[in-house]
Amino acid sequence: MGVPFSQLRAFTRRLAVPRLLATVALDALGAIALFSGGSVNVVSAADETVTISPTATFLPKNLTVTPGSTITWRPTGGNPHSVTSDGCVEPTAGACTFDSGATAATFISGTGTRTSYSFKFDNAGIYQYFCRVHGGPGGVGQSGTVTVMPAGALIPTGAPPVNSADVRPNVSVYVVSPANGATIVGDRVTVQLGANGATVRAPVFGEVSRTAGHFNLLLDTEVNLATQIQAVPGVTRSNTTTATLENVRPGPHTLTVVWTYDNNVSPQPPITSTLRFTTTAGGGEAPAGAPSGAPPAGIPAVRPPATGDAGLASNSATPWYIASAGFMLLAGAGIVMARKRA
């Protein structure tokens, strides 16, 4: 059974420390409990179920169990899914502990031939996993975590899960043409693209690789790059270094090129390149001083970077274990002060 927070709070009140430090100490104990759901200890070994929603989410996303527990993943709806530990596609994430399968025949679905997947967790540790169809390693997209802690333990053992930035592909993307600020005649825009550090290829269903992927072009469109990019108006996918935008209205435009895994999921932080151009009606003429395909004076051309990003917008967060360490340091300071005053 877990230790209720009410008992912990009573304990901190007996310490001769300021109320603020007592509260911090209590919060630190709650933080290191991670996903235990309201107690510092964890429940006894038992079978648990994770539901996979039709919107490609593991529910619960984070689960804490004791050694010997068996977890079963059950999808709802007809979309295919996998349950794959990060190490199966990313060596720096550790071992490939479990994987429901990497092919269409082995994926699980609420309406398919395989409607569930189960795995027994015998060893303590932190196991981060994702869906090959809708996620990526490092907690990207459809992903989750299983923390296995022995009964009586206060903190998990083993290495913390990898952060998305740690396993982010060392890839950069760039636009060869049109030039940034160009004026283009007509409603058809041909875009020449490039990528450093990876192979541009047609998607391979079920594969997630840091060395291969393709482009998603967002024309005057904003999408949530933390989830799988959907084929909605304004989104054009390209498996080669040439893409064509059709029926582009006259006027100014913003084009963002996003590098994605085979499953149209963006690594985090996203790998992007952005440029702006203007189109005029077909048969018209480009404004004076700005011939078709050339940027107006004063607007720099977009050049391919050697590594890193062009137009990168980072949305990475502080890893949970760093935040927890900060709480623990504050808690330790409170205890030391308590002993000095005793």
Order of alpha helices (4+ residues) and beta strands (2+ residues): alpha-alpha-beta-beta-beta-beta-beta-beta-beta-beta-beta-beta-beta-beta-beta-beta-beta-beta-beta-alpha
